[in-house]
Amino acid sequence: MNRRDVLAAGAAMVLATRGAAAQEAWYDIAGDDGRPVENLRIPVEIAVEADALPDVIRTGAAQPDVRMVEFFDYNCPYCRAAAGDIEAMIVDQPDLQLVLVNNPVLSRWSREAALVQIAVVQSHGEDAGFQLHRRLFAAKGKVDGARALAAAGEMGLATAELEAAARSDRAGDVLNRHMSLAASMGFAATPSFLVADAGILGYPGPGAMNRIAAAVRQCGAVVC
């Protein structure tokens, strides 16, 4: 069985268990509001695909003890709330790495912005992509391609070249890979997180995320 077949089979497994996960989560995780956090097991055959994704943004530890892969949308208010909290975690926890993966499911504006961000990563590297990422989540109101290009221009980047790159097949193919993996994991909403072998659906709050990181350090799972 080739990698594509393995991924497809794993995707079917995740989607088949998604309904059951809504009734009985894989792990007993409580959010900061005390409510259960929906989560599901991600088969290793799918989880390892995150390592092969091109043009993602990695920030934090280069050799992490804990890695969180966030699938986000630039027009998602919960993603905006999570952004500052997780950035603070990275400052406080030098062994933590955050991997940012575009999953613009909310609107075409989100897709436009994601394509610009991918073009920045492709042309100028992950540090520039992360700087743009932070600017877009600091912005007020709708985030679309024009807003993303304007933010890139404020960074001193050439917007005409970035606009062309964002419209290219290369950027589109990368975004489709990001979104395909999110769909394979059952991440229909944003934000969603891959941590160890768990897919965490939604943002449970900074306290819960800190507890999850501590558990991974202790026992390699999001709950010990």
Secondary structure as GFF3:
##gff-version 3
##sequence-region A 1 224
A	DSSP	alpha_helix	3	23	.	.	.	ID=ss1
A	DSSP	beta_strand	39	41	.	.	.	ID=ss2
A	DSSP	alpha_helix	44	47	.	.	.	ID=ss3
A	DSSP	alpha_helix	49	52	.	.	.	ID=ss4
A	DSSP	beta_strand	57	60	.	.	.	ID=ss5
A	DSSP	beta_strand	66	72	.	.	.	ID=ss6
A	DSSP	alpha_helix	77	92	.	.	.	ID=ss7
A	DSSP	beta_strand	96	102	.	.	.	ID=ss8
A	DSSP	alpha_helix	108	124	.	.	.	ID=ss9
A	DSSP	alpha_helix	126	138	.	.	.	ID=ss10
A	DSSP	alpha_helix	145	154	.	.	.	ID=ss11
A	DSSP	alpha_helix	159	166	.	.	.	ID=ss12
A	DSSP	alpha_helix	169	184	.	.	.	ID=ss13
A	DSSP	beta_strand	192	195	.	.	.	ID=ss14
A	DSSP	beta_strand	198	201	.	.	.	ID=ss15
A	DSSP	alpha_helix	206	219	.	.	.	ID=ss16
###
